[in-house]
Amino acid sequence: VQLQASGGGLVQAGGSLRLSCVASGFIFQNYIMGWYRQAPGSERELVARIGLRGSPIYSDSVKGRFTISRDNAKNTVTLQMNSLKPEDTSIYYCSAPYRNIWGQGTQVTVSS
């Protein structure tokens, strides 16, 4: 059972990044998937979550800027992040939260 995230990096404010997460070892299409983030000294928080049929929910802080999507044929969940802000700097984690499966995290750093 594994979630492998990729796509983090360093970007200037206003820029974009795309995070991808590939799942293996479980029936991906049967689970809600999500992206969470945790900054130093802060608790882990929900960024976005996507249902089995693709219905998304977003935290208020990223609504209108981030888009979550899934491809059940490729066992992949993606987070497109636009108009990035310095406060988006964090480690981002891919998760199947109701299965308590977590990826290793990928660092996103947004410079001002």
Sequence and secondary structure as in RCSB ss.txt:
>XXXX:A:sequence
VQLQASGGGLVQAGGSLRLSCVASGFIFQNYIMGWYRQAPGSERELVARIGLRGSPIYSDSVKGRFTISRDNAKN
TVTLQMNSLKPEDTSIYYCSAPYRNIWGQGTQVTVSS
>XXXX:A:secstr
 EEEEE  EEEETT  EEEEEEEESS GGGS EEEEEE TTS  EEEEEE TTS EEE TTTTTTEEEEEETTTT
EEEEEE S  GGG EEEEEEEGGGTEE   EEEEEE 
